[in-house]
Amino acid sequence: MEAQTDLVLLGAANPVLQACSAETRRALLERGTVRSFEAATLLFQEREPAGVVLFPLRGALQVSKTASHNRRQVMCNLDPTACGGICLLTMAARGLGDVRALEPGELLVLPRADFQQLARQDPALCQTGWSAAAECMGHLSGIVESLSFHKVAERVASMLLENTEKEGDLVRRTQAELAAEVGTTREVVARCLAGFQMDGAIRLGRGRITVLSREKLLQGA
């Protein structure tokens, strides 16, 4: 669905749109398409034709890859501030992963050629593009390092620690969601979590995990 709303208001939470000139914002609205979406909507599919740059305006999105046996790996989560407000993972001729909505919102979709032309004209847009690419490469390199050099139990423990600050904190993830974030299957994650619960590090609930001892999780990480 196209939304004819001024980007100054619609993109109020997006840093790159705030930094661009008024002329660039007008060009973005004229050349791009603002799409509204509901939760769980599949906006782009892996390996399907893409060639666009994404500007999250509101809500939350997730980029992931799916392998055999329904094993899924989350590449990144997108919101209006992620990577400075711009995503380049769909800029290639074919998408590098599925782009699916986690929460309802809006997204500005700009053809690659228009982005390249506007970036040459507006230094703020150009700088954001380079910064986003560097941040994305660093993030994906971290995923490769984690999958290559850390055991599943270590990756699960690290994910729980990253999402909590103290004992008693909740991590609102299903086992399937956690498996996708650490790059394994739900069955493997279930065994890891059962072990952590037996050790007294966590308590399992329906769609949530309570961290009881960060110290014991740190030993696992």
Secondary structure, 3 states (H helix, E strand, C coil): CECCCCHHHHCCCCHHHHHCCHHHHHHHHHHCEEEEECCCCEEECCCCECCEEEEEEEEEEEEEEECHHHCEEEEEEECCCHHHCCECCCCCCECCCEEEEEEEEEEEEEEHHHHHHHHHHCHHHHHHHHHHHHHHHHHHHHHHHHHHHCCHHHHHHHHHHHCCCCCCCEECCCHHHHHHHHCCCHHHHHHHHHHHHHCCCEEEECCEEEECCHHHHHHHC
